[in-house]
Amino acid sequence: MISHKELFLLNNAQTSTSPNMLEIERAEGLYLFDKSGKSYMDLVSGFAVSNIGHRHPRVLDAIREQLDKYLHLTVYGEFVQSPMVLFAQKLLSVLPEQLNNVYFTNSGAEATEGALKLAKRYTGRSGIISCHHAYHGSTHGALSVMGNEDFKQKYRPLLPDVSFITFGRLEDLELINASTACVIMETVQGEAGIRVASADYMQKLRAKCTQTGTLLILDEIQAAFGRTGKLFAFEHYNIVPDVLLLAKALGGGMPIGAFIANRDVMGVLKENPILGHITTFGGHPVSSVAGLASLNLILEENLVKDVTAKGELFRSLLVHPLIKEVRGIGLMMCIQLDAFEQVEKVSKLCAAEGVIIDWFLHCETALRIAPPLIITEQEISTACAVILRALDSL
Ligand code: PLP
């Protein structure tokens, strides 16, 4: 009989010539289990999604309850669907008051698309500024603001009027001017290999956008919901974006994204012409109840509280002659090595020992560490011991 692995390679479109090929049967909390029952610590959280761990019982209960009511009803923005209403209400209650209007999408890339369109509509300008090594998704608009030409050149022409600055470089902020519709930036750069800018830079960025009437879009699709040690990463800098992008951990394991702005800004999408952004499934009822349950859990159990200390514990344990640097903030971290070959070997050795780590789209010489926030000190010690043993054997 043909195996699932063979079928996967044959029938499912492949996006690389060397997929991971792990076949997981079940997931719970920090752990993934394969068909043989072997467990794996998920140190990447399905790429910054499972902040509360996999299949949290409160999320499962919320989903079950919604299954008995309705699934999809109609396109976004027509019927009053209480899952979306209640989720928006809760989400906005933990955000600064300027951010008081949310548009739910299917994914992070769709949130990026919506936000770029919103900035053009609201400002009447076309200039977009993004960062080198940025990642905001893989659709055409999002690809246009990706800061890596290797992934883009074969898809050109892309969006016009997009220019790039270096994340964290103060001089580049001079490029923001009265023809710039928006600056789109990850509050903490993820796929660049976890880059953290200074508070001074982030505050000057905010000031420059305000001064030029440019919308500041902060992408926290990877960084939000406690990952950096604050509920939202912009809280580290005492600034508020004009548009906030969320996805990944937003749904507690279910697919949903959002772009959030002030009601006055978002208002341009509703007339002249109407339907400024259309989505069929955006804010799906099941994803919304899962997201609400997840956010309530993060808040009630104060899952953000220990994130900084857990990150510090990783740092104190990850000491090895081959480690050049452990970079990041909270539990959004990376281990900088010298070469991709080392990264690949360590990842494989760790997987064999039951620890899942990975690398980054724009930084293949560093290992990604982004475990569920619920990881315990004991589990951190175990995981680090496995990583160090793998490094020893290089
Ligand atoms: N923005 C950032 C910072 C991301 O890390 C990602 C995904 O990795 C995206 C946007 C795109 O999100 P999605 O894969 O849901 O389209």
Boltz pocket constraint, residues with backbone or C-beta under 6 A from the ligand:
constraints:
  - pocket:
      binder: B
      contacts: [[A, 47], [A, 106], [A, 107], [A, 108], [A, 109], [A, 110], [A, 112], [A, 135], [A, 136], [A, 137], [A, 138], [A, 186], [A, 190], [A, 191], [A, 219], [A, 220], [A, 221], [A, 222], [A, 247], [A, 248], [A, 257]]
      max_distance: 6.0
